Amino acid sequence: MNVIIPNKFIAFMGPIDPKNRKGSHGNAPEDYLQVFHHFGVSRVVRLNEAQYEKSKFTQQNIAHSDLQFIDGSTPP
């Protein structure tokens, strides 16, 4: 995780559900919850393709939005 704007914005590699790993490395959504609660994260914005269920966050009162774009490109 990288703090981009203190107390406002944290960037991190998107979680990957274990069932979707297929050789990819990464943490499950549950691995982020304690840290997100500690830092008061209130929303996750997914920028890549869906590799986890957003309900893992919304069930923990963390809002979730999708703004997907091709990796390495400029977001709209």
Phi and psi in radians as a Rosetta constraint file:
Dihedral C 1 N 2 CA 2 C 2 CIRCULARHARMONIC -2.259 0.35
Dihedral N 2 CA 2 C 2 N 3 CIRCULARHARMONIC 2.216 0.35
Dihedral C 2 N 3 CA 3 C 3 CIRCULARHARMONIC -1.402 0.35
Dihedral N 3 CA 3 C 3 N 4 CIRCULARHARMONIC 2.056 0.35
Dihedral C 3 N 4 CA 4 C 4 CIRCULARHARMONIC -1.619 0.35
Dihedral N 4 CA 4 C 4 N 5 CIRCULARHARMONIC -0.847 0.35
Dihedral C 4 N 5 CA 5 C 5 CIRCULARHARMONIC -2.242 0.35
Dihedral N 5 CA 5 C 5 N 6 CIRCULARHARMONIC 1.949 0.35
Dihedral C 5 N 6 CA 6 C 6 CIRCULARHARMONIC -0.911 0.35
Dihedral N 6 CA 6 C 6 N 7 CIRCULARHARMONIC 2.350 0.35
Dihedral C 6 N 7 CA 7 C 7 CIRCULARHARMONIC 1.109 0.35
Dihedral N 7 CA 7 C 7 N 8 CIRCULARHARMONIC 0.227 0.35
Dihedral C 7 N 8 CA 8 C 8 CIRCULARHARMONIC -2.336 0.35
Dihedral N 8 CA 8 C 8 N 9 CIRCULARHARMONIC -0.721 0.35
Dihedral C 8 N 9 CA 9 C 9 CIRCULARHARMONIC -2.554 0.35
Dihedral N 9 CA 9 C 9 N 10 CIRCULARHARMONIC 2.181 0.35
Dihedral C 9 N 10 CA 10 C 10 CIRCULARHARMONIC -2.115 0.35
Dihedral N 10 CA 10 C 10 N 11 CIRCULARHARMONIC 2.272 0.35
Dihedral C 10 N 11 CA 11 C 11 CIRCULARHARMONIC -1.807 0.35
Dihedral N 11 CA 11 C 11 N 12 CIRCULARHARMONIC 2.488 0.35
Dihedral C 11 N 12 CA 12 C 12 CIRCULARHARMONIC -2.735 0.35
Dihedral N 12 CA 12 C 12 N 13 CIRCULARHARMONIC 2.720 0.35
Dihedral C 12 N 13 CA 13 C 13 CIRCULARHARMONIC -1.179 0.35
Dihedral N 13 CA 13 C 13 N 14 CIRCULARHARMONIC 2.266 0.35
Dihedral C 13 N 14 CA 14 C 14 CIRCULARHARMONIC -0.989 0.35
Dihedral N 14 CA 14 C 14 N 15 CIRCULARHARMONIC 2.504 0.35
Dihedral C 14 N 15 CA 15 C 15 CIRCULARHARMONIC -1.187 0.35
Dihedral N 15 CA 15 C 15 N 16 CIRCULARHARMONIC 2.774 0.35
Dihedral C 15 N 16 CA 16 C 16 CIRCULARHARMONIC -2.294 0.35
Dihedral N 16 CA 16 C 16 N 17 CIRCULARHARMONIC 2.116 0.35
Dihedral C 16 N 17 CA 17 C 17 CIRCULARHARMONIC -1.065 0.35
Dihedral N 17 CA 17 C 17 N 18 CIRCULARHARMONIC 2.437 0.35
Dihedral C 17 N 18 CA 18 C 18 CIRCULARHARMONIC -0.895 0.35
Dihedral N 18 CA 18 C 18 N 19 CIRCULARHARMONIC -0.592 0.35
Dihedral C 18 N 19 CA 19 C 19 CIRCULARHARMONIC -1.220 0.35
Dihedral N 19 CA 19 C 19 N 20 CIRCULARHARMONIC -0.297 0.35
Dihedral C 19 N 20 CA 20 C 20 CIRCULARHARMONIC -1.821 0.35
Dihedral N 20 CA 20 C 20 N 21 CIRCULARHARMONIC 0.067 0.35
Dihedral C 20 N 21 CA 21 C 21 CIRCULARHARMONIC -1.112 0.35
Dihedral N 21 CA 21 C 21 N 22 CIRCULARHARMONIC -0.878 0.35
Dihedral C 21 N 22 CA 22 C 22 CIRCULARHARMONIC 0.713 0.35
Dihedral N 22 CA 22 C 22 N 23 CIRCULARHARMONIC 0.909 0.35
Dihedral C 22 N 23 CA 23 C 23 CIRCULARHARMONIC 1.587 0.35
Dihedral N 23 CA 23 C 23 N 24 CIRCULARHARMONIC -0.212 0.35
Dihedral C 23 N 24 CA 24 C 24 CIRCULARHARMONIC -1.418 0.35
Dihedral N 24 CA 24 C 24 N 25 CIRCULARHARMONIC 2.641 0.35
Dihedral C 24 N 25 CA 25 C 25 CIRCULARHARMONIC -1.857 0.35
Dihedral N 25 CA 25 C 25 N 26 CIRCULARHARMONIC 2.603 0.35
Dihedral C 25 N 26 CA 26 C 26 CIRCULARHARMONIC 2.798 0.35
Dihedral N 26 CA 26 C 26 N 27 CIRCULARHARMONIC 2.947 0.35
Dihedral C 26 N 27 CA 27 C 27 CIRCULARHARMONIC -1.608 0.35
Dihedral N 27 CA 27 C 27 N 28 CIRCULARHARMONIC 2.693 0.35
Dihedral C 27 N 28 CA 28 C 28 CIRCULARHARMONIC -1.337 0.35
Dihedral N 28 CA 28 C 28 N 29 CIRCULARHARMONIC 2.757 0.35
Dihedral C 28 N 29 CA 29 C 29 CIRCULARHARMONIC -0.944 0.35
Dihedral N 29 CA 29 C 29 N 30 CIRCULARHARMONIC -0.680 0.35
Dihedral C 29 N 30 CA 30 C 30 CIRCULARHARMONIC -1.072 0.35
Dihedral N 30 CA 30 C 30 N 31 CIRCULARHARMONIC -0.454 0.35
Dihedral C 30 N 31 CA 31 C 31 CIRCULARHARMONIC -1.170 0.35
Dihedral N 31 CA 31 C 31 N 32 CIRCULARHARMONIC -0.352 0.35
Dihedral C 31 N 32 CA 32 C 32 CIRCULARHARMONIC -1.649 0.35
Dihedral N 32 CA 32 C 32 N 33 CIRCULARHARMONIC -0.315 0.35
Dihedral C 32 N 33 CA 33 C 33 CIRCULARHARMONIC -1.029 0.35
Dihedral N 33 CA 33 C 33 N 34 CIRCULARHARMONIC -0.818 0.35
Dihedral C 33 N 34 CA 34 C 34 CIRCULARHARMONIC -1.070 0.35
Dihedral N 34 CA 34 C 34 N 35 CIRCULARHARMONIC -0.764 0.35
Dihedral C 34 N 35 CA 35 C 35 CIRCULARHARMONIC -1.139 0.35
Dihedral N 35 CA 35 C 35 N 36 CIRCULARHARMONIC -0.775 0.35
Dihedral C 35 N 36 CA 36 C 36 CIRCULARHARMONIC -1.075 0.35
Dihedral N 36 CA 36 C 36 N 37 CIRCULARHARMONIC -0.747 0.35
Dihedral C 36 N 37 CA 37 C 37 CIRCULARHARMONIC -1.127 0.35
Dihedral N 37 CA 37 C 37 N 38 CIRCULARHARMONIC -0.700 0.35
Dihedral C 37 N 38 CA 38 C 38 CIRCULARHARMONIC -1.038 0.35
Dihedral N 38 CA 38 C 38 N 39 CIRCULARHARMONIC -0.735 0.35
Dihedral C 38 N 39 CA 39 C 39 CIRCULARHARMONIC -1.586 0.35
Dihedral N 39 CA 39 C 39 N 40 CIRCULARHARMONIC 0.041 0.35
Dihedral C 39 N 40 CA 40 C 40 CIRCULARHARMONIC 1.238 0.35
Dihedral N 40 CA 40 C 40 N 41 CIRCULARHARMONIC 0.529 0.35
Dihedral C 40 N 41 CA 41 C 41 CIRCULARHARMONIC -1.114 0.35
Dihedral N 41 CA 41 C 41 N 42 CIRCULARHARMONIC 2.255 0.35
Dihedral C 41 N 42 CA 42 C 42 CIRCULARHARMONIC -1.987 0.35
Dihedral N 42 CA 42 C 42 N 43 CIRCULARHARMONIC -0.194 0.35
Dihedral C 42 N 43 CA 43 C 43 CIRCULARHARMONIC -2.662 0.35
Dihedral N 43 CA 43 C 43 N 44 CIRCULARHARMONIC 2.454 0.35
Dihedral C 43 N 44 CA 44 C 44 CIRCULARHARMONIC -1.950 0.35
Dihedral N 44 CA 44 C 44 N 45 CIRCULARHARMONIC 2.286 0.35
Dihedral C 44 N 45 CA 45 C 45 CIRCULARHARMONIC -1.963 0.35
Dihedral N 45 CA 45 C 45 N 46 CIRCULARHARMONIC 1.946 0.35
Dihedral C 45 N 46 CA 46 C 46 CIRCULARHARMONIC -1.430 0.35
Dihedral N 46 CA 46 C 46 N 47 CIRCULARHARMONIC 2.160 0.35
Dihedral C 46 N 47 CA 47 C 47 CIRCULARHARMONIC -1.822 0.35
Dihedral N 47 CA 47 C 47 N 48 CIRCULARHARMONIC -0.199 0.35
Dihedral C 47 N 48 CA 48 C 48 CIRCULARHARMONIC -1.975 0.35
Dihedral N 48 CA 48 C 48 N 49 CIRCULARHARMONIC -3.086 0.35
Dihedral C 48 N 49 CA 49 C 49 CIRCULARHARMONIC -1.133 0.35
Dihedral N 49 CA 49 C 49 N 50 CIRCULARHARMONIC 2.645 0.35
Dihedral C 49 N 50 CA 50 C 50 CIRCULARHARMONIC -1.165 0.35
Dihedral N 50 CA 50 C 50 N 51 CIRCULARHARMONIC 2.036 0.35
Dihedral C 50 N 51 CA 51 C 51 CIRCULARHARMONIC -2.201 0.35
Dihedral N 51 CA 51 C 51 N 52 CIRCULARHARMONIC 0.213 0.35
Dihedral C 51 N 52 CA 52 C 52 CIRCULARHARMONIC -2.727 0.35
Dihedral N 52 CA 52 C 52 N 53 CIRCULARHARMONIC 2.807 0.35
Dihedral C 52 N 53 CA 53 C 53 CIRCULARHARMONIC -1.454 0.35
Dihedral N 53 CA 53 C 53 N 54 CIRCULARHARMONIC 2.139 0.35
Dihedral C 53 N 54 CA 54 C 54 CIRCULARHARMONIC -1.119 0.35
Dihedral N 54 CA 54 C 54 N 55 CIRCULARHARMONIC -0.342 0.35
Dihedral C 54 N 55 CA 55 C 55 CIRCULARHARMONIC -1.075 0.35
Dihedral N 55 CA 55 C 55 N 56 CIRCULARHARMONIC -0.378 0.35
Dihedral C 55 N 56 CA 56 C 56 CIRCULARHARMONIC -1.051 0.35
Dihedral N 56 CA 56 C 56 N 57 CIRCULARHARMONIC -0.532 0.35
Dihedral C 56 N 57 CA 57 C 57 CIRCULARHARMONIC -1.625 0.35
Dihedral N 57 CA 57 C 57 N 58 CIRCULARHARMONIC -0.785 0.35
Dihedral C 57 N 58 CA 58 C 58 CIRCULARHARMONIC -1.110 0.35
Dihedral N 58 CA 58 C 58 N 59 CIRCULARHARMONIC -0.555 0.35
Dihedral C 58 N 59 CA 59 C 59 CIRCULARHARMONIC -1.180 0.35
Dihedral N 59 CA 59 C 59 N 60 CIRCULARHARMONIC -0.281 0.35
Dihedral C 59 N 60 CA 60 C 60 CIRCULARHARMONIC -1.827 0.35
Dihedral N 60 CA 60 C 60 N 61 CIRCULARHARMONIC 0.365 0.35
Dihedral C 60 N 61 CA 61 C 61 CIRCULARHARMONIC 1.089 0.35
Dihedral N 61 CA 61 C 61 N 62 CIRCULARHARMONIC 0.561 0.35
Dihedral C 61 N 62 CA 62 C 62 CIRCULARHARMONIC -1.951 0.35
Dihedral N 62 CA 62 C 62 N 63 CIRCULARHARMONIC 2.005 0.35
Dihedral C 62 N 63 CA 63 C 63 CIRCULARHARMONIC -1.109 0.35
Dihedral N 63 CA 63 C 63 N 64 CIRCULARHARMONIC 2.740 0.35
Dihedral C 63 N 64 CA 64 C 64 CIRCULARHARMONIC -2.437 0.35
Dihedral N 64 CA 64 C 64 N 65 CIRCULARHARMONIC 2.326 0.35
Dihedral C 64 N 65 CA 65 C 65 CIRCULARHARMONIC -2.280 0.35
Dihedral N 65 CA 65 C 65 N 66 CIRCULARHARMONIC 2.716 0.35
Dihedral C 65 N 66 CA 66 C 66 CIRCULARHARMONIC -2.003 0.35
Dihedral N 66 CA 66 C 66 N 67 CIRCULARHARMONIC 2.260 0.35
Dihedral C 66 N 67 CA 67 C 67 CIRCULARHARMONIC -2.456 0.35
Dihedral N 67 CA 67 C 67 N 68 CIRCULARHARMONIC 1.249 0.35
Dihedral C 67 N 68 CA 68 C 68 CIRCULARHARMONIC -1.406 0.35
Dihedral N 68 CA 68 C 68 N 69 CIRCULARHARMONIC 2.446 0.35
Dihedral C 68 N 69 CA 69 C 69 CIRCULARHARMONIC -2.637 0.35
Dihedral N 69 CA 69 C 69 N 70 CIRCULARHARMONIC 2.840 0.35
Dihedral C 69 N 70 CA 70 C 70 CIRCULARHARMONIC -1.157 0.35
Dihedral N 70 CA 70 C 70 N 71 CIRCULARHARMONIC 2.278 0.35
Dihedral C 70 N 71 CA 71 C 71 CIRCULARHARMONIC -0.923 0.35
Dihedral N 71 CA 71 C 71 N 72 CIRCULARHARMONIC 2.386 0.35
Dihedral C 71 N 72 CA 72 C 72 CIRCULARHARMONIC 1.527 0.35
Dihedral N 72 CA 72 C 72 N 73 CIRCULARHARMONIC -0.164 0.35
Dihedral C 72 N 73 CA 73 C 73 CIRCULARHARMONIC -1.657 0.35
Dihedral N 73 CA 73 C 73 N 74 CIRCULARHARMONIC 3.067 0.35
Dihedral C 73 N 74 CA 74 C 74 CIRCULARHARMONIC -1.573 0.35
Dihedral N 74 CA 74 C 74 N 75 CIRCULARHARMONIC 2.259 0.35
Dihedral C 74 N 75 CA 75 C 75 CIRCULARHARMONIC -1.121 0.35
Dihedral N 75 CA 75 C 75 N 76 CIRCULARHARMONIC 2.669 0.35
